[in-house]
């Protein structure tokens, strides 16, 4: 069952959303135009894997390319793929006479014919008079793919092949610009849907630092992550982060974006951030974090912190009491931690 989704609504107001949607169709050309049943599935898979090189030649040529030239390149690339897989015959070999009677894979001309028809069907190229030419849209899509490969190849910290959680841990020590570059490289090596799922899974863990970093990476993803982020708004541990992310995507003023959170959600986020600082930062950062609370006084902050029910409340208060230089304030914080721990008032 198919129904209109948020992407269709985005197309009415966002040209880049239209282009992203078309790139998804471009990526799926072999599904939009399925191979005939008489073509061997293994041979079809090889051609699909080899077509990026064919498209790159079309893009570099910036004009019509004769089909025989494309066929030569396709033949070379398929041979390279088979060599990379070390497809060397082993064991008893069939009798040559019997092999001659065995049906062979579909010839490459038939496979190339199918591939060109498929790419023409999604508007990536035109094909007539024995020549193929990328459309302007097709040329742009190939350029986008090449740019993504280049970005992935320039990963500054080398986390491309790691899972989201390990990548985020590695980026925790980087400066913001360097971390964003690493996020872009990591994202370029994955499908958007898979990357967003990985990041949200990492955000659900116990490490509050990874939660914040995961949403920083999702900011690099941008609008394509909107549906998945909107779906986690009702999860208590992700709600404040998701609401802030969505407000930013909708164009809220950076100075006012925090207004989308209730007082309780703001306090919960303060505790979560304090937990990240307590686990990974210096004690002075935790003391300075106290100044970022929206509550006008420490007693008011402690009162609201006790009520929000964050699972790390006791640890955060104990760490804050140990770090704060004011003995009276530290004592009040320790008392609040004890009350949360015992369930008292």
Secondary structure, DSSP 8 states (H G I E B T S, - for coil): -----HHHHHHTT-HHHHHHHHHHHHHTHHHHT---TTS-HHHHHHHHHHHHHHHHHHHHHTS-EEHHHHHHHHHHHHHHHHHHTT----SS---HHHHHTS-----HHHHHHHHHHHHHHTTSEEEETTEEEE-HHHHHHHHHHHHHHHHHHT-SS--TTS-HHHHHHHHTTS-HHHHHHHHHHHHHTS-HHHHHHHHHHHHTSS-HHHHHHHHHHHHHHGGGGHHHHHHTTTSHHHHHHHHHHHHHHTT--TTTGGGGS-HHHHHHHHHHHHHHHHHHS-HHHHHHHHTT-SSSSHHHHHHHHHHH--TTHHHHHHHHHHH-S-HHHHHHHHHHHHHHHHT--
